[in-house]
Amino acid sequence: MNELLDEFCDSLWLEDGLSRNTLESYRRDLDKFAAWLEKRREVGLLQASHADLQGYLGEMFTVEHAKASSTGRNLSSLKRLYRYLLRQGKITVDPTLQIDTPKLPRQLPKTLTEQDVELLLDAPDIETPLGLRDRAMFEVLYASGLRVTELVSLKLAQVSMDMGVVRVMGKGSKERMVPLGEESLDWLRRYVSTGRAALLGAQASDDLFVTARAEAMTRQMFWHLIKKHARNAGLAKPLSPHTLRHAFATHLLNHGADLRVVQLLLGHADISTTQIYTHVARERLKQLHARHHPRG
């Protein structure tokens, strides 16, 4: 089974250029189903039937009380696996056929007001190298809408200060150029010239954002940083690095940006993924109308 799943994950990486985190997510889902098959039916992945799939997903929902999103993600992993096995001639019938993905309620992404963003941007102590780094990271994230993985993995060579753009390798190994804006560029220059040099000391690194140990910033570390600064800023809202990406898209649309432009900047393959932000912007406009219009 391990060899089979190794081959499948390798094919995903080669075909789609998926990140390590995404591949690990696929692997966890499939390992869990394989263990369930072994325990309940004493068969392997290649022997799974349509009824097995239905029983497993049903148990996730009724016994484990899994959310529709978790059940849907597991089914997506299983569908990818069995389509691969069918192509490879390892099975003759796909057991996931005619199993529908659970319908997910439309959840609007959590976002911040422009005032909230200003409070967060002002939270780091810019008199210290670490605070200057954090301010630069927040400014770049809000100005560009990068995914957190894209942000923390940036190399110095990916940023063109003269052109005012950052070159990003996104999902599926798709490259895009994203403008940064004068404000974030100014903070980035200040960080690179003073803060980054102080953090690195005598050490050399091609990573743009580095830690006090002169190592590359990690997703987990940045998550803790944004939480800490949000508390210091008095922001009681649930906050994550992705919230600034949502704010970037929502605020652009609020100020009249074209949806296709926002799609390109975010690196979405399908515009339907970007359309969720039109709902966020619409809700915000409704709230403003209700609050300020005499007949709201």
Secondary structure, 3 states (H helix, E strand, C coil): CHHHHHHHHHHHHHHHCCCHHHHHHHHHHHHHHHHHHHHHCCCCHHHCCHHHHHHHHHHHHHCCCCCHHHHHHHHHHHHHHHHHHHHCCCCCCCCCCCCCCCCCCCCCCCCCCHHHHHHHHHCCCCCCHHHHHHHHHHHHHHHHCCCHHHHHCCEHHHEECCCCEEEEECHHHCEEEEECCHHHHHHHHHHHHHHHHHHHCCCCCCECCECCCCCECCHHHHHHHHHHHHHHCCCCCCCCHHHHHHHHHHHHHHCCCCHHHHHHHHCCCCHHHHCHHHHHHHHHHHHHHHHHCCCC
